[in-house]
Amino acid sequence: MIQEHEAEYEPEATRRDAGDAESSRASRGWWDRNADEYQTDHGAFLGDDRFVWGPEGLDEAEAALLGPVESLKGLDVLEIGAGAAQCARWLAAQGARAVALDLSHRQLQHALRIDGGAVPLIEADAGALPFADGSFDLACSAYGAVPFVADPVRVFREVRRVLRPGGRWVFSVTHPIRWAFPDEPGPEGLSVAASYFDRTPYVEQDETGHAVYVEHHRTLGDRVRDVVAGGFRLLDLVEPEWPAWNTQEWGGWSPLRGNLIPGTAIFVCERD
């Protein structure tokens, strides 16, 4: 739902079950195939070293959801689903020891293109983090991993494991209410078209029925319960408003829709 379709062919869009292995395989393949187009289309908005939480353009430099900017210096920070590591690069510029992790090899190649490997890069699945217990002070993810996994609690428990006591975990996802509306930026996207309570994953599949893109829906309540089940306390839930300066459309996100319904939900969590 979030991303544009591939140019080579038009996969079939459907709603059906998709488990951990199929979702992970589809995500790796989709991002490897589409990383170039994604960075071309959205790289200017994301910047090389900005920390943007979503299409609304909320910037961590102003939001300080990870804590005051001056407090980041010297902290060990993990970015999950980092893409080209723009957020990790911003964190490093603030003096943090940032590590960028992503499932997609091609996305990480774009990170290398931008900074030549200045930020450490790890290719791995968010559900099996290759780090020792208590390795990080903070973890973050801007639309990375969480919307695409079948079992978010498993990811959250892994994040909790690698965080030190009191560590903060902040992640953004498509706002759950968006799933009730067509993924269109114009007026046609303003009428409810599906049940908000239908948790059936959105799947794009090839002609053989194999998933090439999977996105998982959770209600707002589901997300809160997942956070708690993962071993975190929810400190804040941020729903960014669409700012007047942002005139761009990004998939189904747009000024028209953004001024009427939330497009992004950011969960600010803390490990005991």
Helices and strands as residue ranges (DSSP letters): E 12-15, H 20-46, H 60-63, G 69-72, E 76-80, H 86-93, E 97-102, H 105-115, E 121-123, E 136-142, G 146-148, H 152-162, E 163-174, G 176-180, G 187-189, E 202-205, E 211-215, H 220-229, E 232-238, H 255-258, E 264-271
